[in-house]
Amino acid sequence: MAQPTSATETNNGPHLGVSTRFITSQAGKENLAFIDALRGLAALYVVICHVGFIPTPPLTLPELETHFVYGGHTGVILFFLVSSFTLSLSSERRQHESNHLVRFYFRRLFRILPLFYASVLLACLRDYILHGFIHEPSAIFSSLIGVFQPGKIDGMVWASWTLGIELTFYLVFPFIFALAHNLKRALVILGATIAIDLVISNFILASLSADVHDSSIRFSFLHNLPFFLFGIVFYFLYRKTIASNGGGRPIGYLLTYTALILFAVLIVWKPESYTSLARGGHYLVTATMVLFMLGLVYHPTSFIVNPATRFLGKISYSLYLLHPPLVFFLIPTFRTIYAKDMSTNLAFFLSLSLTLAILVPISTLSYSIIEVPGLKLGSRLIKRYL
């Protein structure tokens, strides 16, 4: 999610990807600034969702705004999509590197683990200082290895279930990418993974209660795998777009804003079209994201790609991993804000603004003192031993 500090580093995490600095240095005129912007928007949308829905009961908003805020959980899908795309770029350009696969896995681990393990430590300190609670060594160990379990949702680091999904995808990515070596094959594999997910949702697990069915599907690797395949499909579309070198701003605007309209229709006006996991509507949402990204390839409009969104993209891993406990801590303050004589929209805006005012500086610090040193350490070890 965040940008590495050197041209040889990668940038992978929940939702993480390869450094745009590395990519542009290797690809000349290719402009991938939109990737950092997408990470920033994805992180921001997840934070918006959790500000609204981590509190119990959720913060009050009018119906349409509630649909928009709830739709923020699709930011995770965008993270997965961007991660797969940047992995595809990196894999192609590093395929002749010595010990390619070993280096690939090594980089992934050093991108995710330093901040995650630091977050486990902070969770232990938080619970001891605020509640006088000391976690059992077995619970700590379970959280430490939980990052390698796809969809584990009961760890000490909230919202870290995506990391297990991401790491599992890293494990299989080199083999999937070798099979999907062109657009046609990528589409076939995408279709197959979607079909498998829908069969599991509608037949194999159909007898489960609604809540169990939802959690069994939503946090599973097989359900999330197609989102990564969409990223590989986008990679081949991106290559065709770069090769054609045509269209420019008009097509870029058309694709970008068409995608935004379609996304808004699915998220705000027709939420039932994607909230049911058995219907597969979330794949329509993902398709609008691919269209949106393709528009930014043709023209990275400054409304989307700007210094603010790119900065949020740089620190997006820290934003994602650190925001849940902060939101939980701020719930009493949110309630105080909502008790004032103001509209619910304004109250939510103030609650979100307060969260970001605290979260962004903390995440910037986390990026500087944890993520960057972790990346540098991984790079040094690779150069020395691999």
C-alpha positions as CSV (number, residue, x, y, z in Angstrom):
1,M,0.0,0.0,0.0
2,A,2.8,2.3,0.8
3,Q,5.6,3.4,-1.5
4,P,9.0,1.9,-0.8
5,T,12.1,4.0,-0.3
6,S,14.2,2.6,-3.1
7,A,13.8,1.6,-6.7
8,T,14.4,-2.0,-5.8
9,E,11.7,-2.3,-3.1
10,T,8.2,-3.6,-3.5
11,N,5.1,-2.3,-1.9
12,N,2.8,-5.1,-1.0
13,G,0.3,-5.5,1.8
14,P,-3.5,-5.8,2.3
15,H,-4.2,-4.4,-0.5
16,L,-0.6,-3.7,-1.2
17,G,1.4,-3.5,-4.4
18,V,4.7,-2.8,-6.1
19,S,6.3,0.6,-5.8
20,T,5.3,3.0,-8.6
21,R,8.8,4.4,-8.3
22,F,10.2,1.0,-9.3
23,I,7.8,0.5,-12.1
24,T,8.2,3.9,-13.7
25,S,12.0,3.6,-13.5
26,Q,11.7,0.4,-15.5
27,A,9.0,1.4,-17.9
28,G,10.1,4.8,-19.1
29,K,7.1,6.9,-19.9
30,E,4.5,4.7,-18.1
31,N,2.7,6.8,-15.5
32,L,1.5,4.8,-12.6
33,A,0.8,7.6,-10.1
34,F,-2.8,6.5,-10.2
35,I,-1.9,3.3,-8.3
36,D,-0.9,5.2,-5.1
37,A,-4.0,7.3,-5.5
38,L,-6.2,4.2,-5.7
39,R,-4.6,2.8,-2.5
40,G,-5.3,6.0,-0.8
41,L,-8.9,6.1,-1.9
42,A,-9.4,2.4,-0.9
43,A,-8.0,3.0,2.6
44,L,-10.1,6.2,3.0
45,Y,-13.3,4.3,2.0
46,V,-12.6,1.5,4.5
47,V,-12.1,4.1,7.2
48,I,-15.4,5.8,6.3
49,C,-17.2,2.5,6.6
50,H,-15.7,1.6,9.9
51,V,-16.3,5.1,11.4
52,G,-20.0,4.5,10.6
53,F,-20.3,0.8,11.5
54,I,-17.8,-0.1,14.2
55,P,-20.0,1.7,16.8
56,T,-22.9,-0.4,18.1
57,P,-25.4,0.7,17.2
58,P,-24.0,2.3,14.0
59,L,-23.8,6.0,13.6
60,T,-27.1,7.4,12.2
61,L,-27.3,8.7,8.7
62,P,-30.0,9.1,6.0
63,E,-30.7,6.0,3.9
64,L,-28.7,6.9,0.8
65,E,-25.7,8.1,2.9
66,T,-25.9,4.9,5.0
67,H,-25.7,2.8,1.8
68,F,-22.6,4.8,0.7
69,V,-20.9,4.5,4.0
70,Y,-21.6,0.7,4.2
71,G,-20.2,0.3,0.7
72,G,-16.8,1.3,2.1
73,H,-16.1,-2.4,2.8
74,T,-15.6,-2.7,-1.0
75,G,-12.3,-0.7,-0.5
76,V,-10.8,-4.1,0.5
77,I,-11.7,-5.4,-3.0
78,L,-9.9,-2.4,-4.6
79,F,-6.9,-3.2,-2.4
80,F,-6.8,-6.8,-3.7
81,L,-7.3,-5.7,-7.3
82,V,-4.5,-3.1,-7.2
83,S,-2.2,-5.6,-5.4
84,S,-2.7,-8.2,-8.0
85,F,-2.1,-5.7,-10.8
86,T,1.2,-4.4,-9.4
87,L,2.3,-8.0,-8.6
88,S,1.8,-8.8,-12.3
89,L,3.9,-5.9,-13.4
90,S,6.7,-6.7,-10.9
91,S,6.6,-10.4,-11.8
92,E,7.0,-9.8,-15.5
93,R,10.0,-7.4,-15.0
94,R,11.7,-9.6,-12.4
95,Q,11.3,-12.9,-14.1
96,H,14.9,-13.1,-15.1
97,E,16.2,-12.2,-11.7
98,S,18.2,-14.9,-9.9
99,N,16.3,-16.8,-7.3
100,H,13.2,-15.1,-8.5
101,L,10.6,-17.0,-6.5
102,V,12.5,-17.0,-3.3
103,R,13.1,-13.2,-3.6
104,F,9.4,-12.8,-4.4
105,Y,8.2,-14.5,-1.2
106,F,10.9,-12.8,0.9
107,R,9.8,-9.3,-0.3
108,R,6.2,-10.0,0.4
109,L,6.9,-11.1,4.0
110,F,9.0,-8.1,4.8
111,R,6.3,-5.8,3.5
112,I,3.5,-7.2,5.6
113,L,5.0,-8.7,8.8
114,P,6.9,-5.8,10.4
115,L,3.9,-3.6,10.9
116,F,1.6,-6.5,11.7
117,Y,3.8,-7.8,14.4
118,A,4.3,-4.3,15.8
119,S,0.5,-4.1,15.8
120,V,0.3,-7.3,17.9
121,L,2.7,-5.8,20.4
122,L,0.7,-2.5,20.6
123,A,-2.5,-4.5,21.1
124,C,-0.9,-6.3,24.1
125,L,0.2,-2.9,25.5
126,R,-3.2,-1.4,24.8
127,D,-5.1,-4.1,26.6
128,Y,-2.8,-4.0,29.6
129,I,-2.7,-0.3,30.0
130,L,-6.4,0.4,29.5
131,H,-7.9,-2.8,31.0
132,G,-5.2,-4.4,33.0
133,F,-5.6,-7.5,30.9
134,I,-2.6,-9.7,30.1
135,H,-2.9,-11.9,27.1
136,E,-2.0,-15.6,27.4
137,P,1.2,-16.6,25.5
138,S,-1.0,-19.0,23.5
139,A,-3.3,-16.2,22.4
140,I,-0.3,-14.0,21.4
141,F,1.2,-16.9,19.4
142,S,-2.1,-17.6,17.8
143,S,-2.3,-14.0,16.6
144,L,1.3,-14.0,15.4
145,I,0.7,-17.1,13.2
146,G,-2.8,-16.0,12.4
147,V,-1.6,-13.8,9.6
148,F,-0.8,-17.0,7.7
149,Q,-4.3,-18.2,8.0
150,P,-6.6,-16.8,5.3
151,G,-9.7,-15.1,6.7
152,K,-8.8,-15.5,10.4
153,I,-11.1,-12.9,12.1
154,D,-10.5,-13.4,15.8
155,G,-6.9,-12.2,16.1
156,M,-5.6,-9.4,18.3
157,V,-5.1,-7.1,15.3
158,W,-8.6,-6.0,14.1
159,A,-9.3,-6.1,10.4
160,S,-6.2,-8.2,9.8
161,W,-8.2,-11.0,8.2
162,T,-7.3,-9.6,4.8
163,L,-3.6,-10.2,5.4
164,G,-4.1,-13.9,5.5
165,I,-6.0,-13.7,2.3
166,E,-3.2,-11.6,0.8
167,L,-0.4,-13.9,1.9
168,T,-2.2,-17.0,0.6
169,F,-2.6,-15.2,-2.8
170,Y,1.1,-14.5,-2.7
171,L,1.7,-18.2,-2.3
172,V,-0.2,-19.1,-5.4
173,F,0.3,-16.0,-7.5
174,P,3.5,-17.1,-9.4
175,F,1.6,-20.3,-10.6
176,I,-1.6,-18.5,-11.5
177,F,0.3,-15.8,-13.4
178,A,2.2,-18.5,-15.3
179,L,-1.1,-20.0,-16.3
180,A,-2.8,-16.7,-17.1
181,H,-0.2,-15.5,-19.5
182,N,-2.6,-13.6,-21.8
183,L,-5.9,-11.8,-21.5
184,K,-8.0,-14.7,-22.9
185,R,-6.6,-17.2,-20.4
186,A,-6.9,-14.7,-17.5
187,L,-10.6,-14.2,-18.4
188,V,-11.1,-18.0,-18.4
189,I,-9.5,-18.5,-15.0
190,L,-11.5,-15.5,-13.7
191,G,-14.7,-17.1,-14.9
192,A,-13.8,-20.4,-13.3
193,T,-13.0,-18.9,-9.9
194,I,-16.3,-16.9,-10.0
195,A,-18.2,-20.1,-10.9
196,I,-16.5,-22.0,-8.0
197,D,-17.4,-19.3,-5.5
198,L,-21.1,-19.2,-6.7
199,V,-21.4,-22.9,-6.5
200,I,-20.1,-22.9,-3.0
201,S,-22.4,-20.0,-2.0
202,N,-25.6,-21.3,-3.6
203,F,-25.2,-25.1,-3.1
204,I,-22.5,-26.4,-0.8
205,L,-23.1,-23.9,2.0
206,A,-26.7,-23.1,1.2
207,S,-28.1,-24.9,4.2
208,L,-26.2,-22.7,6.7
209,S,-27.9,-19.9,8.7
210,A,-27.7,-16.5,7.1
211,D,-25.0,-15.2,9.5
212,V,-22.8,-18.3,9.4
213,H,-23.2,-18.5,5.6
214,D,-22.1,-14.9,5.2
215,S,-19.0,-15.2,7.4
216,S,-18.1,-18.5,5.9
217,I,-18.1,-17.0,2.4
218,R,-17.0,-13.4,3.0
219,F,-13.7,-14.3,4.8
220,S,-12.8,-17.3,2.7
221,F,-9.9,-17.3,0.2
222,L,-11.9,-18.9,-2.6
223,H,-14.5,-16.1,-2.4
224,N,-11.8,-13.4,-2.5
225,L,-9.6,-15.1,-5.2
226,P,-11.6,-13.7,-8.1
227,F,-10.9,-10.1,-7.0
228,F,-7.2,-10.8,-7.5
229,L,-7.9,-12.4,-10.9
230,F,-9.7,-9.1,-11.9
231,G,-6.4,-7.4,-11.2
232,I,-4.5,-9.8,-13.5
233,V,-7.2,-9.2,-16.2
234,F,-6.7,-5.4,-15.7
235,Y,-2.9,-6.0,-16.1
236,F,-3.4,-7.4,-19.6
237,L,-5.9,-4.6,-20.5
238,Y,-3.4,-2.1,-19.2
239,R,-0.7,-3.6,-21.5
240,K,-3.0,-3.3,-24.5
241,T,-3.9,0.2,-23.6
242,I,-0.2,1.3,-23.3
243,A,0.6,-0.5,-26.5
244,S,-2.2,1.2,-28.4
245,N,-1.0,4.7,-27.2
246,G,-4.4,6.2,-28.2
247,G,-7.6,7.7,-26.8
248,G,-6.2,10.1,-24.2
249,R,-8.2,12.5,-22.2
250,P,-11.7,12.0,-23.7
251,I,-11.7,8.2,-23.3
252,G,-10.2,8.6,-19.9
253,Y,-13.0,10.9,-18.7
254,L,-15.7,8.7,-20.3
255,L,-14.4,5.5,-18.7
256,T,-13.7,7.1,-15.3
257,Y,-17.0,8.9,-14.8
258,T,-19.1,6.1,-16.3
259,A,-17.5,3.7,-13.8
260,L,-18.2,6.1,-10.9
261,I,-21.9,6.4,-12.0
262,L,-22.2,2.6,-12.2
263,F,-20.5,2.1,-8.9
264,A,-22.8,4.7,-7.3
265,V,-25.9,2.9,-8.7
266,L,-24.7,-0.4,-7.3
267,I,-23.6,0.9,-3.9
268,V,-26.2,3.6,-3.2
269,W,-29.4,3.0,-5.2
270,K,-29.2,-0.7,-5.7
271,P,-27.3,-2.1,-2.7
272,E,-29.2,-5.3,-2.8
273,S,-27.6,-6.1,-6.1
274,Y,-24.2,-6.7,-4.4
275,T,-24.8,-7.3,-0.7
276,S,-26.0,-10.8,-1.3
277,L,-22.9,-13.0,-1.6
278,A,-24.9,-15.7,-3.3
279,R,-25.9,-13.5,-6.2
280,G,-22.4,-12.5,-7.1
281,G,-23.2,-8.8,-7.5
282,H,-19.9,-7.9,-5.8
283,Y,-18.2,-9.0,-9.0
284,L,-20.2,-6.3,-10.8
285,V,-18.8,-3.8,-8.3
286,T,-15.3,-5.1,-9.1
287,A,-15.9,-4.8,-12.8
288,T,-16.7,-1.1,-12.3
289,M,-13.4,-0.7,-10.5
290,V,-11.6,-2.2,-13.4
291,L,-13.3,0.2,-15.7
292,F,-12.4,3.1,-13.3
293,M,-8.8,2.1,-13.3
294,L,-8.7,1.8,-17.1
295,G,-10.0,5.3,-17.3
296,L,-7.2,6.5,-15.1
297,V,-4.7,4.8,-17.4
298,Y,-6.0,6.8,-20.3
299,H,-6.0,10.0,-18.3
300,P,-5.2,10.3,-14.6
301,T,-7.7,13.1,-13.8
302,S,-6.4,15.4,-11.0
303,F,-9.8,14.9,-9.2
304,I,-8.7,11.4,-8.4
305,V,-4.9,11.4,-8.8
306,N,-3.4,14.3,-6.8
307,P,-0.8,14.8,-4.0
308,A,-3.4,14.2,-1.3
309,T,-4.6,10.8,-2.6
310,R,-1.1,9.7,-3.4
311,F,0.1,10.6,0.1
312,L,-2.7,8.6,1.6
313,G,-1.7,5.7,-0.7
314,K,1.8,5.9,0.6
315,I,0.7,5.4,4.2
316,S,-2.4,3.3,3.3
317,Y,-1.1,0.1,5.0
318,S,-0.7,1.9,8.3
319,L,-4.1,3.6,7.7
320,Y,-5.8,0.3,7.3
321,L,-4.2,-1.6,10.1
322,L,-4.2,1.2,12.7
323,H,-7.7,2.7,12.3
324,P,-10.0,0.1,13.9
325,P,-8.7,0.5,17.5
326,L,-8.7,4.3,17.0
327,V,-12.3,4.3,15.8
328,F,-13.3,2.1,18.8
329,F,-11.5,4.5,21.2
330,L,-13.3,7.5,19.7
331,I,-16.9,6.1,19.9
332,P,-17.7,8.1,23.1
333,T,-16.6,11.2,21.3
334,F,-18.7,10.4,18.3
335,R,-21.7,10.0,20.6
336,T,-21.0,13.4,22.1
337,I,-20.8,15.0,18.6
338,Y,-24.1,13.3,17.6
339,A,-25.8,14.6,20.8
340,K,-25.3,18.2,19.6
341,D,-28.0,20.1,17.7
342,M,-26.8,19.5,14.1
343,S,-27.7,17.3,11.1
344,T,-26.6,13.7,11.1
345,N,-24.6,14.3,7.9
346,L,-22.6,17.1,9.6
347,A,-22.2,15.0,12.8
348,F,-20.8,12.1,10.7
349,F,-18.5,14.5,8.8
350,L,-17.1,15.9,12.0
351,S,-16.6,12.3,13.4
352,L,-14.8,11.2,10.3
353,S,-12.7,14.4,10.2
354,L,-11.6,13.9,13.9
355,T,-10.7,10.3,13.1
356,L,-8.5,11.3,10.1
357,A,-6.9,14.2,12.0
358,I,-5.5,11.7,14.5
359,L,-5.1,8.7,12.2
360,V,-3.1,10.4,9.4
361,P,-0.2,11.7,11.6
362,I,-0.1,8.3,13.5
363,S,0.0,6.4,10.2
364,T,2.7,8.7,8.8
365,L,4.8,8.1,11.8
366,S,4.2,4.3,11.6
367,Y,5.2,4.3,8.0
368,S,8.4,6.1,8.7
369,I,9.6,4.2,11.8
370,I,8.2,0.7,11.0
371,E,7.3,0.2,7.4
372,V,10.3,1.8,5.8
373,P,12.9,0.2,8.1
374,G,11.2,-3.1,7.4
375,L,11.5,-2.6,3.7
376,K,15.1,-1.6,4.0
377,L,15.9,-4.6,6.1
378,G,14.3,-7.0,3.6
379,S,16.2,-5.3,0.8
380,R,19.6,-5.7,2.6
381,L,19.0,-9.3,3.4
382,I,18.0,-10.1,-0.2
383,K,21.1,-8.4,-1.5
384,R,23.4,-10.2,1.0
385,Y,21.9,-13.7,1.0
386,L,19.9,-14.1,-2.2
